[in-house]
Amino acid sequence: MKARVHVMLKNGVLDPQGEAVKHALGTLGFEGVDGVRQGKIIELDLADGTSEATVTEMCEKLLANTVIESYQIEIAL
């Protein structure tokens, strides 16, 4: 079983990496990019029967800083 966790900064939290990517795209001649938000994807290989609640607990305790980040979990059997 696999789980994919998408972690992004919450709206309103400054994203300096996103701003750097936006600036670099403009420098390379790409126009029309009004904003960039950068996040991370964490893929987990899980034992069969591992619950989504367990993955949520992993996110709350380690994988995401829930003060400034939000996360979304996808489970694939």
PQR file with spaces between the fields and no chain letter, atoms N, CA, C, O and H, PARSE charges and radii, in Angstrom:
ATOM       1  N    MET     1       0.846   -1.174    0.000 -0.4000 1.5000
ATOM       2  CA   MET     1       0.000    0.000    0.000 -0.0000 2.0000
ATOM       3  C    MET     1       0.896    1.243    0.000  0.5500 1.7000
ATOM       4  O    MET     1       1.952    1.261    0.632 -0.5500 1.4000
ATOM       5  N    LYS     2       0.464    2.256   -0.704 -0.4000 1.5000
ATOM       6  CA   LYS     2       1.233    3.497   -0.781 -0.0000 2.0000
ATOM       7  C    LYS     2       0.374    4.672   -0.324  0.5500 1.7000
ATOM       8  O    LYS     2      -0.846    4.676   -0.487 -0.5500 1.4000
ATOM       9  H    LYS     2      -0.394    2.241   -1.218  0.4000 1.0000
ATOM      10  N    ALA     3       1.029    5.643    0.240 -0.4000 1.5000
ATOM      11  CA   ALA     3       0.376    6.909    0.577 -0.0000 2.0000
ATOM      12  C    ALA     3       1.243    8.031    0.030  0.5500 1.7000
ATOM      13  O    ALA     3       2.471    7.971    0.076 -0.5500 1.4000
ATOM      14  H    ALA     3       2.020    5.639    0.372  0.4000 1.0000
ATOM      15  N    ARG     4       0.589    9.031   -0.476 -0.4000 1.5000
ATOM      16  CA   ARG     4       1.280   10.232   -0.952 -0.0000 2.0000
ATOM      17  C    ARG     4       0.728   11.402   -0.152  0.5500 1.7000
ATOM      18  O    ARG     4      -0.483   11.612   -0.085 -0.5500 1.4000
ATOM      19  H    ARG     4      -0.409    9.079   -0.513  0.4000 1.0000
ATOM      20  N    VAL     5       1.641   12.160    0.454 -0.4000 1.5000
ATOM      21  CA   VAL     5       1.262   13.308    1.269 -0.0000 2.0000
ATOM      22  C    VAL     5       1.761   14.570    0.566  0.5500 1.7000
ATOM      23  O    VAL     5       2.955   14.721    0.308 -0.5500 1.4000
ATOM      24  H    VAL     5       2.624   11.989    0.400  0.4000 1.0000
ATOM      25  N    HIS     6       0.826   15.471    0.261 -0.4000 1.5000
ATOM      26  CA   HIS     6       1.165   16.771   -0.346 -0.0000 2.0000
ATOM      27  C    HIS     6       1.199   17.799    0.779  0.5500 1.7000
ATOM      28  O    HIS     6       0.213   17.981    1.494 -0.5500 1.4000
ATOM      29  H    HIS     6      -0.144   15.348    0.470  0.4000 1.0000
ATOM      30  N    VAL     7       2.334   18.466    0.932 -0.4000 1.5000
ATOM      31  CA   VAL     7       2.491   19.463    1.991 -0.0000 2.0000
ATOM      32  C    VAL     7       2.744   20.823    1.339  0.5500 1.7000
ATOM      33  O    VAL     7       3.644   20.967    0.513 -0.5500 1.4000
ATOM      34  H    VAL     7       3.135   18.319    0.352  0.4000 1.0000
ATOM      35  N    MET     8       1.947   21.807    1.717 -0.4000 1.5000
ATOM      36  CA   MET     8       2.088   23.167    1.181 -0.0000 2.0000
ATOM      37  C    MET     8       2.016   24.176    2.322  0.5500 1.7000
ATOM      38  O    MET     8       1.386   23.935    3.351 -0.5500 1.4000
ATOM      39  H    MET     8       1.215   21.690    2.388  0.4000 1.0000
ATOM      40  N    LEU     9       2.673   25.303    2.112 -0.4000 1.5000
ATOM      41  CA   LEU     9       2.528   26.399    3.069 -0.0000 2.0000
ATOM      42  C    LEU     9       1.085   26.893    3.031  0.5500 1.7000
ATOM      43  O    LEU     9       0.466   26.941    1.968 -0.5500 1.4000
ATOM      44  H    LEU     9       3.185   25.498    1.276  0.4000 1.0000
ATOM      45  N    LYS    10       0.556   27.258    4.189 -0.4000 1.5000
ATOM      46  CA   LYS    10      -0.799   27.792    4.248 -0.0000 2.0000
ATOM      47  C    LYS    10      -0.850   29.148    3.554  0.5500 1.7000
ATOM      48  O    LYS    10       0.158   29.849    3.458 -0.5500 1.4000
ATOM      49  H    LYS    10       1.059   27.220    5.052  0.4000 1.0000
ATOM      50  N    ASN    11      -2.037   29.507    3.072 -0.4000 1.5000
ATOM      51  CA   ASN    11      -2.226   30.826    2.468 -0.0000 2.0000
ATOM      52  C    ASN    11      -1.871   31.892    3.491  0.5500 1.7000
ATOM      53  O    ASN    11      -2.214   31.776    4.667 -0.5500 1.4000
ATOM      54  H    ASN    11      -2.856   28.938    3.150  0.4000 1.0000
ATOM      55  N    GLY    12      -1.189   32.919    3.038 -0.4000 1.5000
ATOM      56  CA   GLY    12      -0.786   34.012    3.914 -0.0000 2.0000
ATOM      57  C    GLY    12       0.607   33.850    4.502  0.5500 1.7000
ATOM      58  O    GLY    12       1.157   34.802    5.055 -0.5500 1.4000
ATOM      59  H    GLY    12      -0.910   33.013    2.082  0.4000 1.0000
ATOM      60  N    VAL    13       1.189   32.652    4.391 -0.4000 1.5000
ATOM      61  CA   VAL    13       2.548   32.430    4.874 -0.0000 2.0000
ATOM      62  C    VAL    13       3.507   32.751    3.730  0.5500 1.7000
ATOM      63  O    VAL    13       3.344   32.247    2.618 -0.5500 1.4000
ATOM      64  H    VAL    13       0.742   31.878    3.941  0.4000 1.0000
ATOM      65  N    LEU    14       4.500   33.583    4.001 -0.4000 1.5000
ATOM      66  CA   LEU    14       5.465   33.953    2.970 -0.0000 2.0000
ATOM      67  C    LEU    14       6.196   32.717    2.458  0.5500 1.7000
ATOM      68  O    LEU    14       6.539   31.821    3.230 -0.5500 1.4000
ATOM      69  H    LEU    14       4.633   33.992    4.904  0.4000 1.0000
ATOM      70  N    ASP    15       6.431   32.680    1.145 -0.4000 1.5000
ATOM      71  CA   ASP    15       7.093   31.547    0.501 -0.0000 2.0000
ATOM      72  C    ASP    15       8.329   32.053   -0.251  0.5500 1.7000
ATOM      73  O    ASP    15       8.248   32.296   -1.455 -0.5500 1.4000
ATOM      74  H    ASP    15       6.153   33.408    0.519  0.4000 1.0000
ATOM      75  N    PRO    16       9.475   32.217    0.431 -0.5600 1.5000
ATOM      76  CA   PRO    16      10.655   32.753   -0.237  0.2800 2.0000
ATOM      77  C    PRO    16      11.165   31.863   -1.373  0.5500 1.7000
ATOM      78  O    PRO    16      11.686   32.379   -2.362 -0.5500 1.4000
ATOM      79  N    GLN    17      11.027   30.543   -1.253 -0.4000 1.5000
ATOM      80  CA   GLN    17      11.449   29.672   -2.351 -0.0000 2.0000
ATOM      81  C    GLN    17      10.564   29.890   -3.576  0.5500 1.7000
ATOM      82  O    GLN    17      11.054   29.937   -4.704 -0.5500 1.4000
ATOM      83  H    GLN    17      10.604   30.124   -0.450  0.4000 1.0000
ATOM      84  N    GLY    18       9.269   30.020   -3.348 -0.4000 1.5000
ATOM      85  CA   GLY    18       8.354   30.298   -4.454 -0.0000 2.0000
ATOM      86  C    GLY    18       8.689   31.615   -5.134  0.5500 1.7000
ATOM      87  O    GLY    18       8.662   31.710   -6.361 -0.5500 1.4000
ATOM      88  H    GLY    18       8.871   29.982   -2.431  0.4000 1.0000
ATOM      89  N    GLU    19       9.001   32.627   -4.342 -0.4000 1.5000
ATOM      90  CA   GLU    19       9.368   33.927   -4.908 -0.0000 2.0000
ATOM      91  C    GLU    19      10.660   33.837   -5.713  0.5500 1.7000
ATOM      92  O    GLU    19      10.785   34.476   -6.757 -0.5500 1.4000
ATOM      93  H    GLU    19       9.023   32.549   -3.345  0.4000 1.0000
ATOM      94  N    ALA    20      11.621   33.046   -5.234 -0.4000 1.5000
ATOM      95  CA   ALA    20      12.877   32.868   -5.970 -0.0000 2.0000
ATOM      96  C    ALA    20      12.626   32.172   -7.303  0.5500 1.7000
ATOM      97  O    ALA    20      13.220   32.543   -8.314 -0.5500 1.4000
ATOM      98  H    ALA    20      11.520   32.527   -4.385  0.4000 1.0000
ATOM      99  N    VAL    21      11.757   31.174   -7.315 -0.4000 1.5000
ATOM     100  CA   VAL    21      11.422   30.480   -8.569 -0.0000 2.0000
ATOM     101  C    VAL    21      10.714   31.441   -9.516  0.5500 1.7000
ATOM     102  O    VAL    21      11.017   31.462  -10.708 -0.5500 1.4000
ATOM     103  H    VAL    21      11.274   30.872   -6.493  0.4000 1.0000
ATOM     104  N    LYS    22       9.781   32.231   -9.008 -0.4000 1.5000
ATOM     105  CA   LYS    22       9.075   33.214   -9.830 -0.0000 2.0000
ATOM     106  C    LYS    22      10.056   34.189  -10.462  0.5500 1.7000
ATOM     107  O    LYS    22       9.966   34.486  -11.653 -0.5500 1.4000
ATOM     108  H    LYS    22       9.534   32.213   -8.039  0.4000 1.0000
ATOM     109  N    HIS    23      10.992   34.686   -9.663 -0.4000 1.5000
ATOM     110  CA   HIS    23      11.998   35.623  -10.171 -0.0000 2.0000
ATOM     111  C    HIS    23      12.863   34.953  -11.244  0.5500 1.7000
ATOM     112  O    HIS    23      13.127   35.550  -12.288 -0.5500 1.4000
ATOM     113  H    HIS    23      11.065   34.444   -8.695  0.4000 1.0000
ATOM     114  N    ALA    24      13.301   33.726  -10.993 -0.4000 1.5000
ATOM     115  CA   ALA    24      14.144   33.010  -11.955 -0.0000 2.0000
ATOM     116  C    ALA    24      13.403   32.770  -13.269  0.5500 1.7000
ATOM     117  O    ALA    24      13.993   32.883  -14.344 -0.5500 1.4000
ATOM     118  H    ALA    24      13.087   33.241  -10.145  0.4000 1.0000
ATOM     119  N    LEU    25      12.121   32.441  -13.187 -0.4000 1.5000
ATOM     120  CA   LEU    25      11.343   32.245  -14.418 -0.0000 2.0000
ATOM     121  C    LEU    25      11.285   33.534  -15.233  0.5500 1.7000
ATOM     122  O    LEU    25      11.422   33.511  -16.456 -0.5500 1.4000
ATOM     123  H    LEU    25      11.642   32.349  -12.314  0.4000 1.0000
ATOM     124  N    GLY    26      11.081   34.663  -14.542 -0.4000 1.5000
ATOM     125  CA   GLY    26      11.076   35.954  -15.240 -0.0000 2.0000
ATOM     126  C    GLY    26      12.415   36.253  -15.882  0.5500 1.7000
ATOM     127  O    GLY    26      12.470   36.758  -17.003 -0.5500 1.4000
ATOM     128  H    GLY    26      10.970   34.682  -13.549  0.4000 1.0000
ATOM     129  N    THR    27      13.498   35.946  -15.179 -0.4000 1.5000
ATOM     130  CA   THR    27      14.847   36.154  -15.708 -0.0000 2.0000
ATOM     131  C    THR    27      15.089   35.315  -16.953  0.5500 1.7000
ATOM     132  O    THR    27      15.808   35.734  -17.860 -0.5500 1.4000
ATOM     133  H    THR    27      13.454   35.535  -14.268  0.4000 1.0000
ATOM     134  N    LEU    28      14.495   34.142  -16.997 -0.4000 1.5000
ATOM     135  CA   LEU    28      14.650   33.247  -18.152 -0.0000 2.0000
ATOM     136  C    LEU    28      13.705   33.601  -19.295  0.5500 1.7000
ATOM     137  O    LEU    28      13.700   32.931  -20.328 -0.5500 1.4000
ATOM     138  H    LEU    28      13.910   33.802  -16.260  0.4000 1.0000
ATOM     139  N    GLY    29      12.909   34.645  -19.116 -0.4000 1.5000
ATOM     140  CA   GLY    29      12.054   35.114  -20.193 -0.0000 2.0000
ATOM     141  C    GLY    29      10.625   34.594  -20.148  0.5500 1.7000
ATOM     142  O    GLY    29       9.853   34.858  -21.070 -0.5500 1.4000
ATOM     143  H    GLY    29      12.913   35.189  -18.278  0.4000 1.0000
ATOM     144  N    PHE    30      10.256   33.871  -19.117 -0.4000 1.5000
ATOM     145  CA   PHE    30       8.884   33.371  -19.002 -0.0000 2.0000
ATOM     146  C    PHE    30       8.025   34.465  -18.391  0.5500 1.7000
ATOM     147  O    PHE    30       8.237   34.883  -17.253 -0.5500 1.4000
ATOM     148  H    PHE    30      10.883   33.656  -18.368  0.4000 1.0000
ATOM     149  N    GLU    31       7.051   34.920  -19.170 -0.4000 1.5000
ATOM     150  CA   GLU    31       6.179   35.999  -18.717 -0.0000 2.0000
ATOM     151  C    GLU    31       4.833   35.432  -18.287  0.5500 1.7000
ATOM     152  O    GLU    31       4.479   34.311  -18.650 -0.5500 1.4000
ATOM     153  H    GLU    31       6.878   34.580  -20.094  0.4000 1.0000
ATOM     154  N    GLY    32       4.104   36.195  -17.531 -0.4000 1.5000
ATOM     155  CA   GLY    32       2.753   35.817  -17.158 -0.0000 2.0000
ATOM     156  C    GLY    32       2.660   34.952  -15.909  0.5500 1.7000
ATOM     157  O    GLY    32       1.582   34.446  -15.596 -0.5500 1.4000
ATOM     158  H    GLY    32       4.392   37.106  -17.236  0.4000 1.0000
ATOM     159  N    VAL    33       3.761   34.769  -15.188 -0.4000 1.5000
ATOM     160  CA   VAL    33       3.707   34.011  -13.939 -0.0000 2.0000
ATOM     161  C    VAL    33       3.466   35.009  -12.814  0.5500 1.7000
ATOM     162  O    VAL    33       4.353   35.783  -12.455 -0.5500 1.4000
ATOM     163  H    VAL    33       4.637   35.179  -15.442  0.4000 1.0000
ATOM     164  N    ASP    34       2.267   34.982  -12.269 -0.4000 1.5000
ATOM     165  CA   ASP    34       1.896   35.952  -11.239 -0.0000 2.0000
ATOM     166  C    ASP    34       2.291   35.505   -9.839  0.5500 1.7000
ATOM     167  O    ASP    34       2.421   36.335   -8.940 -0.5500 1.4000
ATOM     168  H    ASP    34       1.547   34.353  -12.560  0.4000 1.0000
ATOM     169  N    GLY    35       2.480   34.214   -9.646 -0.4000 1.5000
ATOM     170  CA   GLY    35       2.853   33.727   -8.327 -0.0000 2.0000
ATOM     171  C    GLY    35       3.280   32.274   -8.384  0.5500 1.7000
ATOM     172  O    GLY    35       2.847   31.515   -9.251 -0.5500 1.4000
ATOM     173  H    GLY    35       2.374   33.540  -10.376  0.4000 1.0000
ATOM     174  N    VAL    36       4.132   31.902   -7.451 -0.4000 1.5000
ATOM     175  CA   VAL    36       4.592   30.514   -7.337 -0.0000 2.0000
ATOM     176  C    VAL    36       4.540   30.127   -5.866  0.5500 1.7000
ATOM     177  O    VAL    36       5.006   30.872   -5.005 -0.5500 1.4000
ATOM     178  H    VAL    36       4.483   32.518   -6.746  0.4000 1.0000
ATOM     179  N    ARG    37       3.976   28.969   -5.584 -0.4000 1.5000
ATOM     180  CA   ARG    37       3.992   28.379   -4.241 -0.0000 2.0000
ATOM     181  C    ARG    37       4.709   27.049   -4.373  0.5500 1.7000
ATOM     182  O    ARG    37       4.372   26.242   -5.239 -0.5500 1.4000
ATOM     183  H    ARG    37       3.597   28.364   -6.284  0.4000 1.0000
ATOM     184  N    GLN    38       5.679   26.819   -3.534 -0.4000 1.5000
ATOM     185  CA   GLN    38       6.450   25.579   -3.595 -0.0000 2.0000
ATOM     186  C    GLN    38       6.100   24.719   -2.393  0.5500 1.7000
ATOM     187  O    GLN    38       5.966   25.217   -1.275 -0.5500 1.4000
ATOM     188  H    GLN    38       5.952   27.474   -2.830  0.4000 1.0000
ATOM     189  N    GLY    39       5.956   23.432   -2.630 -0.4000 1.5000
ATOM     190  CA   GLY    39       5.636   22.505   -1.553 -0.0000 2.0000
ATOM     191  C    GLY    39       6.479   21.255   -1.677  0.5500 1.7000
ATOM     192  O    GLY    39       7.527   21.258   -2.325 -0.5500 1.4000
ATOM     193  H    GLY    39       6.065   23.027   -3.538  0.4000 1.0000
ATOM     194  N    LYS    40       6.016   20.186   -1.052 -0.4000 1.5000
ATOM     195  CA   LYS    40       6.735   18.924   -1.135 -0.0000 2.0000
ATOM     196  C    LYS    40       5.737   17.777   -1.182  0.5500 1.7000
ATOM     197  O    LYS    40       4.613   17.882   -0.691 -0.5500 1.4000
ATOM     198  H    LYS    40       5.165   20.184   -0.526  0.4000 1.0000
ATOM     199  N    ILE    41       6.177   16.684   -1.783 -0.4000 1.5000
ATOM     200  CA   ILE    41       5.394   15.452   -1.830 -0.0000 2.0000
ATOM     201  C    ILE    41       6.213   14.379   -1.134  0.5500 1.7000
ATOM     202  O    ILE    41       7.396   14.197   -1.422 -0.5500 1.4000
ATOM     203  H    ILE    41       7.090   16.599   -2.182  0.4000 1.0000
ATOM     204  N    ILE    42       5.574   13.677   -0.219 -0.4000 1.5000
ATOM     205  CA   ILE    42       6.223   12.597    0.514 -0.0000 2.0000
ATOM     206  C    ILE    42       5.488   11.311    0.165  0.5500 1.7000
ATOM     207  O    ILE    42       4.280   11.209    0.378 -0.5500 1.4000
ATOM     208  H    ILE    42       4.613   13.826    0.016  0.4000 1.0000
ATOM     209  N    GLU    43       6.210   10.326   -0.369 -0.4000 1.5000
ATOM     210  CA   GLU    43       5.612    9.037   -0.691 -0.0000 2.0000
ATOM     211  C    GLU    43       6.011    8.022    0.375  0.5500 1.7000
ATOM     212  O    GLU    43       7.184    7.892    0.725 -0.5500 1.4000
ATOM     213  H    GLU    43       7.191   10.409   -0.542  0.4000 1.0000
ATOM     214  N    LEU    44       5.022    7.316    0.875 -0.4000 1.5000
ATOM     215  CA   LEU    44       5.238    6.319    1.914 -0.0000 2.0000
ATOM     216  C    LEU    44       4.831    4.944    1.396  0.5500 1.7000
ATOM     217  O    LEU    44       3.740    4.792    0.847 -0.5500 1.4000
ATOM     218  H    LEU    44       4.069    7.421    0.591  0.4000 1.0000
ATOM     219  N    ASP    45       5.683    3.952    1.560 -0.4000 1.5000
ATOM     220  CA   ASP    45       5.331    2.555    1.325 -0.0000 2.0000
ATOM     221  C    ASP    45       4.889    1.998    2.665  0.5500 1.7000
ATOM     222  O    ASP    45       5.667    1.964    3.619 -0.5500 1.4000
ATOM     223  H    ASP    45       6.570    4.076    2.006  0.4000 1.0000
ATOM     224  N    LEU    46       3.649    1.564    2.738 -0.4000 1.5000
ATOM     225  CA   LEU    46       3.062    1.150    4.003 -0.0000 2.0000
ATOM     226  C    LEU    46       2.678   -0.321    3.982  0.5500 1.7000
ATOM     227  O    LEU    46       2.372   -0.879    2.928 -0.5500 1.4000
ATOM     228  H    LEU    46       3.017    1.592    1.963  0.4000 1.0000
ATOM     229  N    ALA    47       2.696   -0.940    5.148 -0.4000 1.5000
ATOM     230  CA   ALA    47       2.216   -2.312    5.278 -0.0000 2.0000
ATOM     231  C    ALA    47       0.708   -2.326    5.017  0.5500 1.7000
ATOM     232  O    ALA    47      -0.001   -1.383    5.370 -0.5500 1.4000
ATOM     233  H    ALA    47       2.945   -0.487    6.004  0.4000 1.0000
ATOM     234  N    ASP    48       0.230   -3.398    4.401 -0.4000 1.5000
ATOM     235  CA   ASP    48      -1.207   -3.535    4.174 -0.0000 2.0000
ATOM     236  C    ASP    48      -1.943   -3.393    5.499  0.5500 1.7000
ATOM     237  O    ASP    48      -1.502   -3.898    6.531 -0.5500 1.4000
ATOM     238  H    ASP    48       0.806   -4.164    4.114  0.4000 1.0000
ATOM     239  N    GLY    49      -3.065   -2.700    5.450 -0.4000 1.5000
ATOM     240  CA   GLY    49      -3.861   -2.516    6.653 -0.0000 2.0000
ATOM     241  C    GLY    49      -3.538   -1.265    7.437  0.5500 1.7000
ATOM     242  O    GLY    49      -4.233   -0.945    8.401 -0.5500 1.4000
ATOM     243  H    GLY    49      -3.424   -2.290    4.611  0.4000 1.0000
ATOM     244  N    THR    50      -2.488   -0.543    7.042 -0.4000 1.5000
ATOM     245  CA   THR    50      -2.179    0.718    7.725 -0.0000 2.0000
ATOM     246  C    THR    50      -3.302    1.700    7.431  0.5500 1.7000
ATOM     247  O    THR    50      -3.670    1.895    6.273 -0.5500 1.4000
ATOM     248  H    THR    50      -1.923   -0.803    6.258  0.4000 1.0000
ATOM     249  N    SER    51      -3.835    2.305    8.450 -0.4000 1.5000
ATOM     250  CA   SER    51      -4.996    3.179    8.269 -0.0000 2.0000
ATOM     251  C    SER    51      -4.592    4.592    7.871  0.5500 1.7000
ATOM     252  O    SER    51      -3.466    5.034    8.097 -0.5500 1.4000
ATOM     253  H    SER    51      -3.535    2.147    9.391  0.4000 1.0000
ATOM     254  N    GLU    52      -5.557    5.281    7.268 -0.4000 1.5000
ATOM     255  CA   GLU    52      -5.331    6.689    6.937 -0.0000 2.0000
ATOM     256  C    GLU    52      -5.156    7.504    8.216  0.5500 1.7000
ATOM     257  O    GLU    52      -4.453    8.514    8.221 -0.5500 1.4000
ATOM     258  H    GLU    52      -6.472    4.922    7.084  0.4000 1.0000
ATOM     259  N    ALA    53      -5.787    7.069    9.287 -0.4000 1.5000
ATOM     260  CA   ALA    53      -5.631    7.754   10.581 -0.0000 2.0000
ATOM     261  C    ALA    53      -4.176    7.700   11.046  0.5500 1.7000
ATOM     262  O    ALA    53      -3.678    8.652   11.647 -0.5500 1.4000
ATOM     263  H    ALA    53      -6.358    6.249    9.284  0.4000 1.0000
ATOM     264  N    THR    54      -3.497    6.584   10.767 -0.4000 1.5000
ATOM     265  CA   THR    54      -2.083    6.466   11.137 -0.0000 2.0000
ATOM     266  C    THR    54      -1.246    7.438   10.309  0.5500 1.7000
ATOM     267  O    THR    54      -0.332    8.073   10.837 -0.5500 1.4000
ATOM     268  H    THR    54      -3.902    5.810   10.279  0.4000 1.0000
ATOM     269  N    VAL    55      -1.548    7.560    9.027 -0.4000 1.5000
ATOM     270  CA   VAL    55      -0.821    8.506    8.171 -0.0000 2.0000
ATOM     271  C    VAL    55      -1.092    9.933    8.629  0.5500 1.7000
ATOM     272  O    VAL    55      -0.186   10.766    8.638 -0.5500 1.4000
ATOM     273  H    VAL    55      -2.291    7.045    8.598  0.4000 1.0000
ATOM     274  N    THR    56      -2.319   10.216    9.005 -0.4000 1.5000
ATOM     275  CA   THR    56      -2.653   11.544    9.540 -0.0000 2.0000
ATOM     276  C    THR    56      -1.831   11.836   10.786  0.5500 1.7000
ATOM     277  O    THR    56      -1.328   12.947   10.953 -0.5500 1.4000
ATOM     278  H    THR    56      -3.056    9.539    8.998  0.4000 1.0000
ATOM     279  N    GLU    57      -1.693   10.853   11.654 -0.4000 1.5000
ATOM     280  CA   GLU    57      -0.888   11.031   12.864 -0.0000 2.0000
ATOM     281  C    GLU    57       0.569   11.309   12.511  0.5500 1.7000
ATOM     282  O    GLU    57       1.221   12.132   13.154 -0.5500 1.4000
ATOM     283  H    GLU    57      -2.101    9.950   11.518  0.4000 1.0000
ATOM     284  N    MET    58       1.085   10.616   11.478 -0.4000 1.5000
ATOM     285  CA   MET    58       2.460   10.868   11.004 -0.0000 2.0000
ATOM     286  C    MET    58       2.614   12.319   10.561  0.5500 1.7000
ATOM     287  O    MET    58       3.608   12.975   10.869 -0.5500 1.4000
ATOM     288  H    MET    58       0.556    9.948   10.955  0.4000 1.0000
ATOM     289  N    CYS    59       1.609   12.808    9.831 -0.4000 1.5000
ATOM     290  CA   CYS    59       1.651   14.193    9.348 -0.0000 2.0000
ATOM     291  C    CYS    59       1.631   15.177   10.504  0.5500 1.7000
ATOM     292  O    CYS    59       2.402   16.137   10.531 -0.5500 1.4000
ATOM     293  H    CYS    59       0.801   12.275    9.581  0.4000 1.0000
ATOM     294  N    GLU    60       0.749   14.932   11.451 -0.4000 1.5000
ATOM     295  CA   GLU    60       0.597   15.838   12.586 -0.0000 2.0000
ATOM     296  C    GLU    60       1.840   15.874   13.467  0.5500 1.7000
ATOM     297  O    GLU    60       2.161   16.914   14.042 -0.5500 1.4000
ATOM     298  H    GLU    60       0.123   14.152   11.429  0.4000 1.0000
ATOM     299  N    LYS    61       2.544   14.742   13.580 -0.4000 1.5000
ATOM     300  CA   LYS    61       3.687   14.662   14.479 -0.0000 2.0000
ATOM     301  C    LYS    61       5.025   14.964   13.819  0.5500 1.7000
ATOM     302  O    LYS    61       5.958   15.393   14.498 -0.5500 1.4000
ATOM     303  H    LYS    61       2.283   13.897   13.113  0.4000 1.0000
ATOM     304  N    LEU    62       5.143   14.744   12.478 -0.4000 1.5000
ATOM     305  CA   LEU    62       6.464   14.868   11.864 -0.0000 2.0000
ATOM     306  C    LEU    62       6.462   15.458   10.461  0.5500 1.7000
ATOM     307  O    LEU    62       7.254   16.355   10.172 -0.5500 1.4000
ATOM     308  H    LEU    62       4.385   14.395   11.926  0.4000 1.0000
ATOM     309  N    LEU    63       5.598   14.977    9.593 -0.4000 1.5000
ATOM     310  CA   LEU    63       5.735   15.277    8.164 -0.0000 2.0000
ATOM     311  C    LEU    63       5.353   16.707    7.795  0.5500 1.7000
ATOM     312  O    LEU    63       5.862   17.241    6.810 -0.5500 1.4000
ATOM     313  H    LEU    63       4.954   14.248    9.828  0.4000 1.0000
ATOM     314  N    ALA    64       4.478   17.332    8.556 -0.4000 1.5000
ATOM     315  CA   ALA    64       4.050   18.706    8.260 -0.0000 2.0000
ATOM     316  C    ALA    64       4.136   19.545    9.527  0.5500 1.7000
ATOM     317  O    ALA    64       3.823   19.078   10.622 -0.5500 1.4000
ATOM     318  H    ALA    64       4.064   16.898    9.357  0.4000 1.0000
ATOM     319  N    ASN    65       4.565   20.784    9.360 -0.4000 1.5000
ATOM     320  CA   ASN    65       4.514   21.753   10.459 -0.0000 2.0000
ATOM     321  C    ASN    65       3.139   22.402   10.375  0.5500 1.7000
ATOM     322  O    ASN    65       2.938   23.353    9.620 -0.5500 1.4000
ATOM     323  H    ASN    65       4.819   21.163    8.471  0.4000 1.0000
ATOM     324  N    THR    66       2.201   21.886   11.150 -0.4000 1.5000
ATOM     325  CA   THR    66       0.805   22.291   10.986 -0.0000 2.0000
ATOM     326  C    THR    66       0.524   23.732   11.396  0.5500 1.7000
ATOM     327  O    THR    66      -0.582   24.229   11.181 -0.5500 1.4000
ATOM     328  H    THR    66       2.364   21.113   11.763  0.4000 1.0000
ATOM     329  N    VAL    67       1.495   24.402   11.974 -0.4000 1.5000
ATOM     330  CA   VAL    67       1.329   25.818   12.285 -0.0000 2.0000
ATOM     331  C    VAL    67       1.345   26.630   10.993  0.5500 1.7000
ATOM     332  O    VAL    67       0.580   27.583   10.847 -0.5500 1.4000
ATOM     333  H    VAL    67       2.394   23.998   12.149  0.4000 1.0000
ATOM     334  N    ILE    68       2.221   26.254   10.051 -0.4000 1.5000
ATOM     335  CA   ILE    68       2.369   27.038    8.820 -0.0000 2.0000
ATOM     336  C    ILE    68       2.091   26.233    7.557  0.5500 1.7000
ATOM     337  O    ILE    68       2.068   26.800    6.464 -0.5500 1.4000
ATOM     338  H    ILE    68       2.843   25.480   10.170  0.4000 1.0000
ATOM     339  N    GLU    69       1.879   24.917    7.682 -0.4000 1.5000
ATOM     340  CA   GLU    69       1.672   24.075    6.506 -0.0000 2.0000
ATOM     341  C    GLU    69       0.351   23.315    6.607  0.5500 1.7000
ATOM     342  O    GLU    69      -0.118   22.973    7.692 -0.5500 1.4000
ATOM     343  H    GLU    69       1.899   24.456    8.569  0.4000 1.0000
ATOM     344  N    SER    70      -0.225   23.067    5.440 -0.4000 1.5000
ATOM     345  CA   SER    70      -1.369   22.182    5.349 -0.0000 2.0000
ATOM     346  C    SER    70      -0.942   20.936    4.577  0.5500 1.7000
ATOM     347  O    SER    70       0.077   20.949    3.886 -0.5500 1.4000
ATOM     348  H    SER    70       0.156   23.345    4.558  0.4000 1.0000
ATOM     349  N    TYR    71      -1.710   19.874    4.693 -0.4000 1.5000
ATOM     350  CA   TYR    71      -1.354   18.647    3.988 -0.0000 2.0000
ATOM     351  C    TYR    71      -2.609   17.951    3.474  0.5500 1.7000
ATOM     352  O    TYR    71      -3.714   18.145    3.981 -0.5500 1.4000
ATOM     353  H    TYR    71      -2.538   19.863    5.254  0.4000 1.0000
ATOM     354  N    GLN    72      -2.393   17.141    2.457 -0.4000 1.5000
ATOM     355  CA   GLN    72      -3.462   16.341    1.869 -0.0000 2.0000
ATOM     356  C    GLN    72      -2.906   14.940    1.666  0.5500 1.7000
ATOM     357  O    GLN    72      -1.777   14.780    1.203 -0.5500 1.4000
ATOM     358  H    GLN    72      -1.496   16.983    2.046  0.4000 1.0000
ATOM     359  N    ILE    73      -3.683   13.936    2.005 -0.4000 1.5000
ATOM     360  CA   ILE    73      -3.237   12.542    1.931 -0.0000 2.0000
ATOM     361  C    ILE    73      -3.976   11.831    0.808  0.5500 1.7000
ATOM     362  O    ILE    73      -5.194   11.954    0.680 -0.5500 1.4000
ATOM     363  H    ILE    73      -4.601   14.066    2.380  0.4000 1.0000
ATOM     364  N    GLU    74      -3.229   11.085   -0.008 -0.4000 1.5000
ATOM     365  CA   GLU    74      -3.804   10.195   -1.020 -0.0000 2.0000
ATOM     366  C    GLU    74      -3.354    8.772   -0.671  0.5500 1.7000
ATOM     367  O    GLU    74      -2.166    8.524   -0.469 -0.5500 1.4000
ATOM     368  H    GLU    74      -2.239   10.985    0.096  0.4000 1.0000
ATOM     369  N    ILE    75      -4.295    7.857   -0.604 -0.4000 1.5000
ATOM     370  CA   ILE    75      -3.983    6.448   -0.334 -0.0000 2.0000
ATOM     371  C    ILE    75      -4.227    5.654   -1.609  0.5500 1.7000
ATOM     372  O    ILE    75      -5.282    5.774   -2.231 -0.5500 1.4000
ATOM     373  H    ILE    75      -5.261    8.059   -0.768  0.4000 1.0000
ATOM     374  N    ALA    76      -3.236    4.834   -1.999 -0.4000 1.5000
ATOM     375  CA   ALA    76      -3.371    3.955   -3.164 -0.0000 2.0000
ATOM     376  C    ALA    76      -3.130    2.527   -2.695  0.5500 1.7000
ATOM     377  O    ALA    76      -2.130    2.238   -2.038 -0.5500 1.4000
ATOM     378  H    ALA    76      -2.379    4.737   -1.493  0.4000 1.0000
ATOM     379  N    LEU    77      -4.038    1.655   -3.033 -0.4000 1.5000
ATOM     380  CA   LEU    77      -3.892    0.255   -2.592 -0.0000 2.0000
ATOM     381  C    LEU    77      -2.970   -0.529   -3.458  0.5500 1.7000
ATOM     382  O    LEU    77      -2.751   -1.715   -3.212 -0.5500 1.4000
ATOM     383  H    LEU    77      -4.850    1.890   -3.568  0.4000 1.0000
